[in-house]
Amino acid sequence: HLKGTDDLATDSPHVTYWITEAFKNLIDASDCDGFRVDASKHVEYNWVKKWADDIRKHAATKGKNDFILFGELFVYDNNALASYCREVGYSFNSALWFPMSQTIKSVFVDGQGTGQLTQALSAKSMYGEGENRLVTFIDNHDVNRISLQNGGDNGNDIWKLRPALSFLYLATPVPCLYYGTEHAFDQGGHWNGQNANQLYEGQPYDDADWQRETMFDRGFQPGPAAGNQLVMTNAPLYQHIARLNNARKNHPALTRGNFTERWQSGSAGPYAFSRVLQDQEALVAINTADNQTGTINPQVNKPNGTELANVHNPTEQVTV
């Protein structure tokens, strides 16, 4: 069992039956379209895969033939994650993509080469049925926030997170935003684990929840979380994410298009890629370098004379 939770006898057919029935009933009662399965690595591997398969088959009887089912396996190993969903038509059909979150932080915070992003994306092919359903994140409720790792200067955090969020929303299969990232929450500068040697009521002090600041004006709200952030819809990153969502809504290539790298840098610098869907091509260009401007010459699969418009500013155009 995990941290005092009940340890269910999943080797018992009786227990397995009722666990499965409970979640089938949840689909019937709520008409939901998918499940996120928490802490799947703490359940027997073959059992949870068979349970997932039973759930998906039940969803299909309700007309939900693409019921998304992804487990939280907290590892940075593509092989381990892919083993849950690589069998087409069986078990899970997605995963929470921890390895990509690590690469995003390496590139956009640590200044590693932008080509690592392409390399990390190429691992999608390992996931079989899950390849185009991988749920991708930068921050989540279990890890230190990217703004803390970036240094906690709000202006610099916004500068770094604009291109990072652009990559998340425009390059990865299923972008997932953790609340507070749109306001550059940074845990008030407090790293998880820094008080691990202290005791609380005679037990080791586990301070692994600093990344769970409150959005509303009460409770735990250090640093940028102070005040009622739920109403701060004019925040720079909030507005940037809104533009990214509009781009995805209006240009299907940005959600389902085939990915092709168009430009990379061996260190921090420009990076560009295309998403191509039928006759639509979207070219995305970002810059990960500090205080650096420059010119790049990415190629596209469009004939000379084709005009590309900036979706953030349609009056700005460039001709192939």
C-alpha positions in Angstrom: 0.0 0.0 0.0 1.0 3.6 -0.5 1.4 6.0 2.5 -1.3 4.3 4.6 -3.9 3.7 1.9 -5.9 0.5 1.8 -4.1 -2.4 0.3 -6.7 -4.2 -1.9 -6.3 -7.9 -2.6 -6.2 -7.6 -6.4 -5.4 -11.3 -6.7 -9.0 -12.0 -5.5 -11.5 -12.4 -8.4 -14.1 -10.9 -6.1 -12.1 -7.8 -5.4 -11.2 -7.4 -9.1 -14.8 -7.7 -10.2 -16.0 -4.9 -7.9 -13.1 -2.6 -8.6 -13.8 -3.0 -12.3 -17.6 -2.6 -11.8 -17.1 0.6 -9.8 -15.2 2.3 -12.6 -17.6 1.1 -15.3 -20.4 2.6 -13.3 -18.5 5.9 -13.1 -18.4 6.1 -16.9 -22.1 5.3 -17.0 -23.0 7.9 -14.4 -20.8 10.7 -15.5 -20.5 10.2 -19.3 -16.8 11.0 -19.0 -14.4 10.5 -21.9 -11.3 9.3 -20.2 -9.5 8.5 -17.0 -6.2 9.6 -15.5 -5.0 6.7 -13.4 -3.0 7.9 -10.4 0.2 6.0 -9.2 -0.3 3.1 -11.6 3.2 1.8 -10.7 2.0 0.9 -7.3 -0.5 -1.7 -8.7 0.5 -5.1 -10.1 1.7 -4.5 -13.7 -0.3 -7.2 -15.5 -3.4 -6.6 -13.3 -3.7 -2.9 -14.0 -3.2 -3.5 -17.8 -6.0 -6.0 -17.8 -8.2 -3.7 -15.7 -7.5 -0.8 -18.2 -8.5 -3.1 -21.1 -11.7 -4.0 -19.4 -12.5 -0.3 -18.8 -11.8 0.6 -22.4 -14.0 -2.2 -23.7 -16.8 -1.1 -21.5 -16.5 2.5 -22.7 -16.7 1.2 -26.3 -20.1 -0.3 -25.5 -21.2 3.2 -24.7 -20.0 4.5 -28.1 -16.7 5.8 -26.6 -14.3 4.1 -29.0 -11.5 6.5 -28.3 -11.8 6.6 -24.5 -8.5 8.0 -23.3 -6.8 6.1 -20.5 -3.4 7.3 -19.2 -1.6 6.2 -16.1 0.8 8.2 -13.9 4.0 6.2 -13.8 6.4 8.6 -12.2 9.5 7.6 -14.1 11.7 9.3 -16.7 12.1 6.1 -18.8 10.3 5.9 -22.1 10.6 2.1 -22.2 8.9 1.7 -18.9 6.1 4.1 -19.8 5.6 2.7 -23.3 5.1 -0.8 -22.1 1.7 0.2 -20.7 0.3 1.3 -24.1 2.3 0.0 -27.0 0.0 -3.0 -27.6 -2.5 -1.7 -30.1 -6.1 -2.3 -29.0 -5.1 -3.5 -25.5 -4.7 -1.9 -22.1 -3.8 1.8 -21.8 -3.8 4.0 -24.9 -1.8 6.9 -23.5 0.7 7.9 -20.8 1.7 10.9 -18.7 5.0 11.8 -20.6 7.5 12.5 -17.8 10.6 12.2 -20.0 9.5 15.1 -22.2 8.9 17.3 -19.1 12.5 16.8 -18.2 13.7 17.7 -21.7 11.7 20.9 -21.8 13.3 22.0 -18.5 16.8 21.1 -19.8 16.3 23.2 -22.9 14.3 26.2 -21.7 15.8 26.6 -18.3 19.3 25.1 -18.5 20.1 26.3 -22.0 20.8 22.9 -23.5 20.7 22.4 -27.3 17.3 22.8 -28.9 17.8 19.7 -31.0 17.1 17.7 -27.8 13.4 18.7 -28.3 13.3 16.9 -31.6 15.2 13.9 -30.2 12.7 13.7 -27.3 9.7 13.9 -29.6 11.1 11.0 -31.7 10.5 8.7 -28.7 6.8 8.9 -29.4 7.1 6.0 -31.9 7.9 3.7 -28.9 4.4 4.1 -27.6 2.4 2.3 -30.2 -1.3 3.2 -29.8 -0.3 6.0 -27.3 2.0 7.8 -29.8 -0.4 10.6 -30.6 -2.1 10.7 -27.2 0.8 11.3 -24.9 -0.2 13.8 -22.2 2.6 16.3 -21.9 3.3 18.8 -19.1 5.9 21.2 -17.8 4.8 21.6 -14.2 2.7 19.2 -12.1 1.7 18.6 -8.5 4.7 16.4 -7.7 7.7 18.3 -9.0 9.4 21.6 -8.5 7.9 24.3 -10.7 9.8 25.5 -13.8 9.8 29.1 -12.6 11.5 28.1 -9.4 14.2 26.2 -11.4 14.5 29.3 -13.6 15.5 31.5 -10.7 12.2 33.0 -9.5 12.7 36.4 -11.2 9.1 37.0 -12.5 10.1 39.0 -15.6 12.7 36.4 -16.6 10.3 33.6 -15.9 7.8 35.1 -18.3 10.5 35.5 -20.9 11.6 31.9 -20.6 8.1 30.4 -20.4 6.7 32.0 -23.5 8.7 29.8 -25.8 8.5 26.8 -23.5 4.7 27.0 -23.5 4.7 27.5 -27.3 6.6 24.3 -27.7 4.2 22.5 -25.2 1.1 23.6 -27.0 2.2 23.5 -30.6 4.6 20.5 -30.8 3.4 17.8 -28.3 0.5 15.4 -28.7 -1.8 16.5 -25.7 -0.6 19.6 -23.8 -1.5 19.7 -20.1 -1.3 22.9 -18.1 -0.8 22.8 -14.4 -2.6 25.7 -12.7 -0.4 28.6 -11.7 2.2 28.2 -14.5 0.2 30.8 -16.4 1.1 33.2 -13.5 4.7 32.0 -13.1 4.1 30.5 -9.7 7.6 29.7 -8.1 6.8 28.1 -4.7 7.9 31.3 -3.0 11.5 30.3 -3.7 11.3 27.2 -1.6 12.7 23.9 -3.0 11.0 20.6 -2.1 13.1 18.5 0.2 15.3 21.3 1.6 13.9 20.7 5.1 13.9 16.9 4.8 16.1 16.5 7.9 13.8 18.4 10.2 11.2 16.6 12.3 7.5 17.4 12.7 5.7 15.7 15.6 8.7 13.3 15.8 8.5 12.3 12.2 10.7 13.4 9.2 9.3 16.5 7.7 8.1 15.8 4.2 7.8 19.1 2.4 7.0 17.8 -1.0 4.0 20.1 -1.6 5.4 23.6 -2.1 4.3 23.5 -5.8 0.6 23.4 -4.7 0.0 27.1 -4.0 -3.5 28.3 -3.9 -5.0 30.3 -6.7 -7.5 32.1 -4.5 -6.8 34.8 -1.9 -6.3 32.6 1.2 -4.2 29.8 2.4 -0.8 29.0 1.1 0.1 31.6 -1.5 3.8 32.6 -1.5 5.5 34.8 -4.2 3.5 35.3 -7.4 0.6 33.3 -5.9 -0.3 36.2 -3.6 -3.8 37.5 -4.0 -6.7 36.2 -6.1 -5.1 34.9 -9.2 -8.3 33.4 -10.6 -9.3 36.8 -11.8 -5.9 37.9 -13.3 -6.8 37.1 -16.9 -4.6 39.9 -18.1 -1.4 38.2 -16.9 1.2 38.0 -19.7 1.4 34.2 -19.8 -2.3 33.8 -19.4 -2.8 35.9 -22.5 0.0 34.0 -24.4 -1.7 30.7 -23.6 -5.0 32.1 -24.8 -3.3 32.9 -28.2 -1.8 29.5 -28.4 -5.2 27.9 -27.8 -6.7 30.0 -30.5 -4.0 29.0 -32.9 -4.7 25.3 -32.1 -8.4 25.8 -32.6 -8.1 27.6 -35.9 -5.3 25.6 -37.4 -5.8 21.8 -37.2 -2.2 21.2 -38.3 -1.0 22.4 -34.9 -2.9 19.6 -33.2 -2.7 16.7 -35.6 0.0 17.6 -38.2 3.1 15.6 -38.8 6.1 17.0 -37.1 9.3 18.0 -39.0 12.3 19.9 -37.5 13.2 23.0 -39.6 16.0 24.6 -37.5 17.9 23.7 -34.4 20.8 25.1 -32.3 23.6 23.2 -30.6 23.0 25.3 -27.5 20.4 27.9 -26.5 19.1 29.7 -29.6 16.6 29.5 -32.4 14.5 26.4 -33.0 11.8 25.9 -35.7 9.5 23.1 -36.8 6.6 22.5 -39.1 3.3 20.7 -38.5 1.8 19.5 -41.8 -1.8 18.2 -42.2 -2.9 17.5 -45.8 -2.3 20.8 -47.6 -1.9 22.9 -44.5 1.6 23.7 -43.1 2.2 25.6 -39.9 5.7 26.8 -39.2 6.6 27.5 -35.6 9.8 29.4 -34.7 11.0 30.1 -31.1 14.2 31.4 -29.5 15.6 30.0 -26.3 18.6 32.3 -26.0 18.8 35.2 -23.6 19.3 38.7 -25.0 19.9 37.4 -28.5 18.3 38.2 -31.8 19.1 36.7 -35.2 17.9 35.5 -38.5 17.1 31.9 -39.5 16.2 30.4 -42.9 13.9 27.4 -42.2 12.6 25.5 -45.2 9.0 24.7 -45.8 7.2 22.4 -48.3 5.4 25.2 -50.0 6.2 26.7 -53.5 7.9 30.0 -53.9 5.6 32.9 -53.6 3.4 31.3 -50.9 2.6 33.8 -48.2 2.7 32.7 -44.5 0.9 34.9 -42.0 1.8 35.3 -38.3 -1.2 33.9 -36.4 -0.4 36.2 -33.5 -0.3 39.2 -35.8 -1.9 38.4 -39.2 -0.7 41.7 -40.7 2.9 40.4 -40.4 3.6 38.1 -43.4 6.6 36.4 -45.0 6.9 35.1 -48.5 8.5 31.7 -49.3 
